[in-house]
Amino acid sequence: MAIEKLKPRFVETVKTKGLYGDGGGLYLQVGEGGKSKSWIFRYHVPGKGDRQMGLGSYETVRMSDARERARQCRLQRDAGIDPIEARLKQRLDQKLAAAKEKTFRQVFEEWFEEEAKSWIPGTAAMYRRKVEMHALPQLGKLPIQKFDMRDETSSAAILLADVLKPLVSAGKFVTARDLRWLIEGILSHANASNYIRGDNAANLKGPLGKLVNLKKIAKAYVPDNHPALPYEQIGKFMAALRAYGDPAIAPIADRCSCELCNGPHAQEIAALRFQGASAANLARKFGLPVGTMGRHLQRVGKPFIRPLASYALEFAILTAVRREQATSARWDEIDWANRQWDCSEHKTRNKTRKAYTVLLSEPAMAVLKKMKKWQAASAIDSQFVFDVGVRGRHYGFPLRADAVTHFLDRGINSAGNWKASDGRKISTHGFRTSFSSWGYDTGEEEAAIEIALGHSLGNGVAKIYNRQAEKIQVRKHLMDAWGGYCDRTEPLPSAVIPFRQSKQELAS
């Protein structure tokens, strides 16, 4: 086989695009107009076909060096070694050797910086706190190579078990569950970055599952069913929710004993103040000095205003979505004409890469209109429906999902003491159960109920998004019926036949 066929002068001056063989698998690759030149080695691997390996640019690698590199590649081929695979292994070994200097803490910071971009700030802060409190004190200074599982004698699982066992023994199963999942993510990042190789040491199906009580940690993945309000009480609950903070029924704060606080017009003043009346306007209306009215308003404090979280809770109940979906709703997702909401923040969005269409009833649309009106009156220009801004300041951030739960527990629930059928305090997620129970008991179509809840139908999560268009009209009726039911404080008389039942009877 002839080799070294190219002449130095030709290599230096050639400008025609193409491949020029030097022999022995070495080629000079010339770009358009001779602007780029590089050396490549071409060879054949049985079962893989023809392959080519870059040896460097002409400006960097001299002809003699390129020929020597090609000779080394031919020696590898004679020994049955794939030069490309050998180079990748060499680079990997170099990266693994360099990773010996990296600690678990450094890898955590790398992973967290990227992962936190997809989490809301509160969730990111909670996860960081769990890792810093329970994992980093023991694992932070260890080299990441300690978690390489290629060696059968690796102590990685023992190290992780020492972190998780105290939490399991103390009954902190949810914390142990979250921490294990976070560590698994950190080690997956380390594996993807070629800092370590082998199985993930935090996987419960591996040695870790034999060292830690698997049943107790797994129990945290299957929480008790969420306590739900019986759907027969949903009308009264919604009435109380909508009236929460209403100045017409809420008592005046007993902060002073001025003549206005104890006067006959206290409730009326509070109601007008709630509607936005100024101290000067109120003073003129009731024939009082502006100073007197102003001092009264200062003593009484802010007017009674329905909390933002109560609107978010009402919207979540009417749409049967999760609290995170409701609080993250954006104006650009709302189709006002068709009464639809293309919800992007749903549970399976990472699997489907699609928005989920939620049908909106008139009561749900009324909540959106109230939020639109409130933001306009407060000079808030936000992309979020439930924005935490105040009077044109500090806006641009959605309401936290936890705020809805706190309002339910410490606000409306503490006042009305609403209970589930088993006596437990109701939860925000439980309203989805209330909706489901109502739907099945009233004979609504099962597929429409499950699609409305965002559940998958059949095999494959994405099927729900392929089938939801088929149920638009049925789901519109379903959500309108649910919205109407939520407006009733008393159940329908037994003589009244539900619309769907009569429709079915007519069909038969």
PLY file of the C-alpha trace (Angstrom):
ply
format ascii 1.0
element vertex 508
property float x
property float y
property float z
element edge 507
property int vertex1
property int vertex2
end_header
0.00 0.00 0.00
1.51 3.26 -1.14
1.69 5.96 1.50
2.97 9.55 1.72
1.68 10.35 -1.77
0.96 14.05 -1.08
3.69 16.64 -1.64
4.18 19.52 0.82
3.84 22.12 -1.94
0.53 20.64 -3.09
-0.85 20.53 0.45
0.11 24.16 0.96
-1.36 25.51 -2.29
-4.42 23.35 -3.07
-7.69 25.35 -3.03
-10.14 23.01 -4.76
-12.73 21.52 -2.43
-12.40 17.76 -1.91
-10.60 14.84 -0.25
-7.00 14.10 -1.23
-5.53 10.76 -0.18
-2.03 10.44 1.25
-2.30 6.65 1.53
-2.85 4.35 4.48
-6.26 5.89 5.26
-4.90 9.44 5.72
-6.71 12.20 3.80
-6.44 15.95 3.47
-9.92 17.51 3.56
-10.12 20.88 1.77
-13.03 23.28 2.14
-14.48 25.74 -0.39
-11.72 27.96 -1.83
-9.08 26.28 0.29
-10.13 28.35 3.33
-10.18 25.33 5.62
-7.95 22.26 5.56
-7.89 19.36 7.99
-6.54 15.84 8.33
-8.84 12.84 8.65
-8.27 9.10 8.99
-10.76 6.84 7.20
-11.19 3.15 7.99
-13.75 0.36 8.00
-15.15 -1.47 11.05
-17.07 -4.74 10.44
-20.63 -4.32 11.57
-20.32 -0.53 11.82
-19.31 0.38 8.29
-16.94 3.13 7.18
-15.83 5.63 9.81
-13.66 8.71 9.73
-11.71 10.31 12.56
-10.48 13.87 12.65
-6.77 14.26 13.32
-6.62 18.07 13.51
-6.50 21.11 11.25
-3.71 21.70 8.72
-2.74 24.95 10.52
-2.20 23.08 13.80
-1.01 19.62 12.78
1.97 19.38 10.44
2.02 16.79 7.68
4.63 14.68 9.47
2.55 14.70 12.67
-0.60 13.77 10.73
1.22 10.82 9.15
2.44 9.67 12.57
-1.10 9.87 14.00
-2.42 7.89 11.04
0.30 5.27 11.61
-0.81 4.91 15.27
-4.40 4.47 14.09
-3.34 1.72 11.67
-1.55 -0.07 14.50
-4.73 0.07 16.56
-6.75 -1.33 13.67
-4.25 -4.18 13.32
-4.84 -4.93 17.00
-8.64 -4.89 16.49
-9.12 -1.57 18.27
-11.46 1.13 17.00
-9.39 4.38 17.08
-12.46 6.57 17.72
-13.62 4.41 20.64
-10.09 4.35 22.03
-9.86 8.15 21.90
-13.25 8.55 23.60
-12.16 6.18 26.37
-8.91 8.10 26.82
-10.78 11.39 27.12
-13.25 9.84 29.55
-10.44 8.50 31.71
-8.87 11.95 31.74
-12.17 13.51 32.78
-12.69 10.94 35.50
-9.17 11.58 36.75
-9.87 15.32 36.84
-13.17 14.67 38.66
-11.26 13.28 41.62
-10.76 16.89 42.67
-14.52 17.60 42.62
-16.51 17.25 45.83
-20.12 16.25 46.31
-20.94 19.85 47.25
-19.47 21.21 44.01
-21.45 18.73 41.92
-24.60 19.63 43.90
-24.11 23.32 43.09
-23.67 22.50 39.39
-26.81 20.38 39.34
-28.91 22.76 41.42
-28.05 25.80 39.32
-29.54 24.11 36.26
-32.46 22.30 37.90
-33.66 25.32 39.90
-34.53 27.12 36.66
-37.58 24.85 36.24
-38.78 25.21 39.86
-40.68 28.02 41.51
-38.43 29.95 43.96
-40.14 28.57 47.06
-39.72 24.98 45.93
-36.09 25.53 44.98
-35.34 27.08 48.38
-37.02 24.16 50.18
-35.03 21.56 48.24
-31.74 23.39 48.78
-32.46 23.61 52.51
-33.07 19.86 52.74
-29.79 19.02 51.01
-27.83 21.56 53.08
-29.33 20.36 56.37
-29.24 16.60 55.93
-26.79 15.65 53.14
-23.98 18.19 52.86
-22.76 17.93 56.49
-21.79 14.29 55.88
-21.30 14.14 52.13
-20.33 17.67 51.09
-16.56 17.34 51.41
-16.32 13.83 49.98
-14.87 13.46 46.46
-17.56 12.62 43.96
-15.52 9.54 43.01
-16.74 7.97 46.26
-20.08 7.41 44.51
-18.66 5.58 41.50
-20.46 2.23 41.40
-18.26 0.36 38.93
-16.31 -1.13 41.82
-18.26 -3.88 43.58
-16.64 -2.87 46.87
-17.95 0.71 46.61
-19.19 2.15 49.91
-21.50 4.69 48.24
-24.70 2.94 49.33
-23.44 2.78 52.93
-22.67 6.51 52.89
-26.18 7.33 51.67
-27.77 4.91 54.13
-26.02 6.71 56.99
-27.72 9.92 55.83
-31.21 8.46 55.38
-31.45 6.08 58.35
-31.68 8.81 61.05
-34.54 10.45 59.13
-36.42 7.15 58.77
-35.87 6.31 62.45
-37.25 9.73 63.43
-40.36 9.15 61.32
-39.45 11.86 58.80
-40.38 9.71 55.83
-41.28 12.54 53.47
-37.97 14.29 54.14
-36.12 11.00 53.58
-38.05 10.47 50.35
-37.28 13.95 49.01
-33.64 13.80 50.07
-33.07 10.45 48.37
-34.68 11.77 45.20
-32.51 14.90 45.29
-29.33 12.88 45.81
-30.34 10.61 42.95
-30.62 13.68 40.73
-27.21 14.95 41.83
-25.57 11.60 41.08
-27.36 11.37 37.73
-25.85 14.74 36.85
-22.42 13.46 37.93
-22.89 10.39 35.76
-24.01 12.44 32.76
-21.02 14.74 33.24
-18.68 11.69 33.27
-17.50 12.41 36.81
-18.54 8.91 37.85
-19.72 5.77 36.06
-21.94 2.83 36.85
-25.39 2.57 38.47
-26.88 5.33 40.57
-26.05 4.70 44.22
-29.26 6.44 45.36
-31.55 4.07 43.48
-33.65 2.10 45.95
-33.59 -0.91 43.63
-29.87 -1.23 44.24
-27.88 -1.91 47.43
-29.39 1.15 49.16
-32.80 -0.54 49.24
-31.31 -3.37 51.31
-29.69 -1.01 53.81
-32.62 1.34 54.41
-36.19 0.36 55.31
-37.61 0.47 51.81
-41.24 0.16 52.92
-41.13 3.23 55.14
-39.58 5.44 52.46
-41.93 4.03 49.82
-44.84 4.84 52.12
-44.06 8.52 51.65
-44.67 8.11 47.93
-48.24 6.93 48.59
-49.77 9.48 50.96
-53.16 8.99 52.56
-56.07 10.08 50.45
-56.64 13.81 50.61
-59.53 14.70 52.93
-62.34 16.03 50.78
-65.42 18.09 51.54
-68.60 16.12 50.74
-69.89 17.56 47.49
-73.33 18.10 49.06
-71.74 20.91 51.11
-69.86 22.56 48.25
-72.53 25.20 47.66
-72.50 26.42 51.25
-68.71 26.37 51.26
-68.52 28.46 48.09
-70.99 30.97 49.54
-68.82 31.33 52.65
-65.70 31.55 50.51
-67.12 34.32 48.35
-68.33 36.23 51.38
-65.02 35.98 53.22
-63.83 39.51 54.01
-67.01 41.10 52.66
-67.43 44.44 54.50
-71.18 44.00 54.49
-70.97 41.04 56.88
-67.50 41.28 58.45
-67.25 42.96 61.87
-65.36 46.21 62.27
-61.98 45.80 63.93
-62.27 46.86 67.56
-59.21 49.10 67.65
-60.62 52.35 68.97
-63.72 53.88 70.50
-64.23 56.92 68.28
-67.75 58.13 67.51
-67.67 56.67 64.01
-66.57 53.18 65.11
-69.53 53.03 67.48
-71.90 54.89 65.19
-74.70 53.54 63.00
-72.77 54.13 59.76
-69.69 52.03 60.55
-70.62 49.16 58.22
-71.67 51.50 55.42
-68.41 53.45 55.66
-66.45 50.16 55.55
-68.40 49.01 52.48
-67.81 52.29 50.61
-64.17 52.29 51.63
-63.89 48.74 50.27
-65.24 50.00 46.95
-62.48 52.62 46.79
-64.11 55.75 48.25
-61.63 58.32 49.57
-61.72 59.91 53.01
-62.83 63.24 51.47
-65.73 61.62 49.61
-66.85 59.76 52.73
-66.64 62.94 54.81
-68.86 64.82 52.36
-71.37 61.99 52.19
-71.84 61.78 55.95
-71.39 65.49 56.65
-68.23 65.15 58.71
-64.86 66.93 58.72
-62.27 65.29 56.48
-59.84 65.08 59.40
-62.33 63.16 61.51
-62.97 60.68 58.73
-59.26 60.32 58.00
-58.43 59.62 61.65
-61.22 57.06 61.80
-59.92 55.24 58.74
-56.39 55.24 60.14
-57.56 53.76 63.42
-59.74 51.13 61.83
-56.98 50.17 59.43
-57.30 48.77 55.95
-60.81 48.09 54.64
-62.01 44.52 54.55
-60.82 43.01 51.30
-61.25 39.45 50.16
-57.80 37.77 50.07
-56.23 36.94 46.73
-55.80 33.35 47.89
-59.57 33.00 48.24
-60.03 33.87 44.56
-57.33 31.37 43.59
-59.02 28.68 45.70
-62.41 29.44 44.13
-60.87 29.21 40.64
-59.18 25.90 41.49
-62.47 24.44 42.76
-64.46 25.58 39.73
-61.89 24.21 37.28
-61.03 21.05 39.30
-57.29 21.69 38.80
-54.43 21.39 41.26
-53.49 24.43 43.33
-50.15 24.84 41.49
-51.99 24.99 38.18
-54.42 27.65 39.43
-51.82 29.94 40.99
-49.55 29.79 37.92
-52.31 30.63 35.40
-51.31 33.33 32.88
-53.47 35.74 30.92
-52.03 34.69 27.57
-53.32 31.15 28.21
-56.96 32.29 28.46
-59.20 32.07 25.39
-62.00 34.44 26.39
-64.15 33.79 23.32
-64.24 29.99 23.70
-63.98 29.96 27.50
-60.85 27.79 27.45
-57.60 27.82 29.39
-54.53 26.20 27.82
-52.84 25.29 31.08
-49.08 24.85 30.63
-48.26 24.11 34.30
-49.88 20.69 34.58
-48.54 17.55 36.19
-47.50 15.68 33.04
-46.19 18.60 30.98
-42.62 17.26 31.08
-43.80 14.02 29.44
-46.21 15.41 26.87
-44.62 18.79 26.03
-48.15 20.05 25.46
-50.56 22.38 27.21
-53.71 20.92 28.72
-57.04 22.50 27.78
-59.29 23.34 30.74
-62.90 24.30 29.99
-64.17 27.33 31.95
-67.67 27.77 33.31
-69.32 31.17 33.76
-68.46 31.29 37.50
-64.82 30.57 36.64
-64.87 33.32 34.01
-66.32 35.64 36.65
-63.24 35.06 38.82
-60.98 35.95 35.89
-62.97 39.14 35.23
-62.64 40.13 38.90
-58.89 39.61 38.77
-58.66 41.64 35.55
-60.63 44.46 37.13
-58.60 44.37 40.33
-55.27 44.47 38.49
-56.46 47.39 36.36
-57.60 49.33 39.45
-54.28 48.61 41.17
-52.19 49.61 38.11
-50.75 46.10 37.87
-49.63 44.94 34.43
-48.80 41.29 35.01
-48.74 38.12 32.95
-50.19 36.17 35.89
-53.87 35.97 36.77
-53.19 35.79 40.50
-50.38 38.32 40.91
-49.14 39.30 44.37
-48.46 42.93 43.41
-49.82 45.81 45.48
-51.04 49.08 43.95
-48.78 48.91 40.91
-45.69 47.85 42.88
-43.81 44.58 43.31
-45.89 42.79 40.69
-44.77 40.16 38.22
-44.82 37.21 40.63
-47.60 34.60 40.92
-49.27 33.70 44.16
-47.50 30.85 45.94
-49.38 27.56 45.94
-48.83 27.25 49.69
-50.73 30.50 50.21
-53.93 28.78 49.06
-53.43 25.98 51.57
-52.64 28.43 54.36
-55.77 30.41 53.58
-57.87 27.24 53.65
-56.38 26.11 56.97
-56.08 29.43 58.81
-58.77 31.47 57.11
-61.97 30.00 55.81
-61.48 26.63 57.53
-60.78 28.10 60.96
-63.91 30.25 60.70
-66.28 27.61 59.33
-64.59 24.46 60.64
-65.27 22.54 57.44
-64.63 18.81 57.76
-64.35 15.77 55.54
-66.75 12.88 56.03
-64.22 11.12 58.30
-63.79 14.19 60.51
-60.44 15.37 59.14
-59.82 18.94 58.04
-60.35 19.35 54.31
-57.45 19.91 51.93
-57.10 21.90 48.71
-56.47 18.77 46.67
-59.56 17.18 48.18
-61.83 19.43 46.13
-60.79 17.43 43.06
-62.21 14.39 44.86
-65.39 16.34 45.60
-65.72 17.14 41.90
-65.08 13.54 40.90
-67.58 12.14 43.42
-70.22 14.62 42.27
-69.62 13.72 38.62
-69.90 9.97 39.11
-72.91 10.23 41.43
-74.81 12.45 39.00
-74.17 10.19 36.02
-71.67 12.34 34.14
-69.55 10.62 31.51
-66.52 8.89 33.03
-64.09 9.86 30.26
-65.09 13.53 30.54
-64.54 13.49 34.31
-61.10 11.90 34.01
-60.02 14.29 31.26
-61.25 17.25 33.32
-59.09 16.03 36.20
-56.07 15.73 33.89
-55.86 11.95 34.29
-54.49 9.74 31.53
-56.80 7.44 29.63
-55.55 4.07 28.44
-51.86 3.37 27.95
-49.57 6.36 27.54
-49.85 9.74 29.20
-50.06 11.60 25.90
-53.34 9.88 24.95
-55.30 12.29 27.12
-54.16 15.17 24.95
-55.11 13.33 21.79
-58.57 12.51 23.10
-59.48 15.70 24.93
-60.62 17.41 21.69
-63.21 14.66 21.22
-64.86 15.55 24.54
-64.94 19.34 24.32
-68.74 19.67 24.13
-69.33 17.02 26.80
-66.76 18.65 29.08
-68.31 22.08 28.53
-71.60 20.74 29.82
-69.77 19.01 32.68
-67.97 22.16 33.86
-71.08 24.34 33.44
-73.06 21.85 35.50
-70.35 21.80 38.18
-70.22 25.61 38.26
-73.99 25.75 38.62
-73.93 23.16 41.39
-71.30 25.17 43.27
-73.63 28.18 43.16
-76.42 26.34 44.97
-76.51 26.56 48.75
-79.32 23.96 48.86
-79.52 20.68 46.91
-82.02 20.28 44.09
-85.51 19.08 45.13
-86.06 15.38 44.50
-88.75 16.24 41.93
-86.24 18.01 39.70
-84.63 15.69 37.15
-80.99 16.44 36.34
-80.45 17.67 32.78
-78.16 14.79 31.80
-80.60 12.19 33.09
-83.49 13.65 31.10
-81.24 13.82 28.05
-80.44 10.15 28.37
-84.09 9.26 28.83
-85.00 11.22 25.70
-82.32 9.37 23.77
-83.74 6.02 24.87
0 1
1 2
2 3
3 4
4 5
5 6
6 7
7 8
8 9
9 10
10 11
11 12
12 13
13 14
14 15
15 16
16 17
17 18
18 19
19 20
20 21
21 22
22 23
23 24
24 25
25 26
26 27
27 28
28 29
29 30
30 31
31 32
32 33
33 34
34 35
35 36
36 37
37 38
38 39
39 40
40 41
41 42
42 43
43 44
44 45
45 46
46 47
47 48
48 49
49 50
50 51
51 52
52 53
53 54
54 55
55 56
56 57
57 58
58 59
59 60
60 61
61 62
62 63
63 64
64 65
65 66
66 67
67 68
68 69
69 70
70 71
71 72
72 73
73 74
74 75
75 76
76 77
77 78
78 79
79 80
80 81
81 82
82 83
83 84
84 85
85 86
86 87
87 88
88 89
89 90
90 91
91 92
92 93
93 94
94 95
95 96
96 97
97 98
98 99
99 100
100 101
101 102
102 103
103 104
104 105
105 106
106 107
107 108
108 109
109 110
110 111
111 112
112 113
113 114
114 115
115 116
116 117
117 118
118 119
119 120
120 121
121 122
122 123
123 124
124 125
125 126
126 127
127 128
128 129
129 130
130 131
131 132
132 133
133 134
134 135
135 136
136 137
137 138
138 139
139 140
140 141
141 142
142 143
143 144
144 145
145 146
146 147
147 148
148 149
149 150
150 151
151 152
152 153
153 154
154 155
155 156
156 157
157 158
158 159
159 160
160 161
161 162
162 163
163 164
164 165
165 166
166 167
167 168
168 169
169 170
170 171
171 172
172 173
173 174
174 175
175 176
176 177
177 178
178 179
179 180
180 181
181 182
182 183
183 184
184 185
185 186
186 187
187 188
188 189
189 190
190 191
191 192
192 193
193 194
194 195
195 196
196 197
197 198
198 199
199 200
200 201
201 202
202 203
203 204
204 205
205 206
206 207
207 208
208 209
209 210
210 211
211 212
212 213
213 214
214 215
215 216
216 217
217 218
218 219
219 220
220 221
221 222
222 223
223 224
224 225
225 226
226 227
227 228
228 229
229 230
230 231
231 232
232 233
233 234
234 235
235 236
236 237
237 238
238 239
239 240
240 241
241 242
242 243
243 244
244 245
245 246
246 247
247 248
248 249
249 250
250 251
251 252
252 253
253 254
254 255
255 256
256 257
257 258
258 259
259 260
260 261
261 262
262 263
263 264
264 265
265 266
266 267
267 268
268 269
269 270
270 271
271 272
272 273
273 274
274 275
275 276
276 277
277 278
278 279
279 280
280 281
281 282
282 283
283 284
284 285
285 286
286 287
287 288
288 289
289 290
290 291
291 292
292 293
293 294
294 295
295 296
296 297
297 298
298 299
299 300
300 301
301 302
302 303
303 304
304 305
305 306
306 307
307 308
308 309
309 310
310 311
311 312
312 313
313 314
314 315
315 316
316 317
317 318
318 319
319 320
320 321
321 322
322 323
323 324
324 325
325 326
326 327
327 328
328 329
329 330
330 331
331 332
332 333
333 334
334 335
335 336
336 337
337 338
338 339
339 340
340 341
341 342
342 343
343 344
344 345
345 346
346 347
347 348
348 349
349 350
350 351
351 352
352 353
353 354
354 355
355 356
356 357
357 358
358 359
359 360
360 361
361 362
362 363
363 364
364 365
365 366
366 367
367 368
368 369
369 370
370 371
371 372
372 373
373 374
374 375
375 376
376 377
377 378
378 379
379 380
380 381
381 382
382 383
383 384
384 385
385 386
386 387
387 388
388 389
389 390
390 391
391 392
392 393
393 394
394 395
395 396
396 397
397 398
398 399
399 400
400 401
401 402
402 403
403 404
404 405
405 406
406 407
407 408
408 409
409 410
410 411
411 412
412 413
413 414
414 415
415 416
416 417
417 418
418 419
419 420
420 421
421 422
422 423
423 424
424 425
425 426
426 427
427 428
428 429
429 430
430 431
431 432
432 433
433 434
434 435
435 436
436 437
437 438
438 439
439 440
440 441
441 442
442 443
443 444
444 445
445 446
446 447
447 448
448 449
449 450
450 451
451 452
452 453
453 454
454 455
455 456
456 457
457 458
458 459
459 460
460 461
461 462
462 463
463 464
464 465
465 466
466 467
467 468
468 469
469 470
470 471
471 472
472 473
473 474
474 475
475 476
476 477
477 478
478 479
479 480
480 481
481 482
482 483
483 484
484 485
485 486
486 487
487 488
488 489
489 490
490 491
491 492
492 493
493 494
494 495
495 496
496 497
497 498
498 499
499 500
500 501
501 502
502 503
503 504
504 505
505 506
506 507
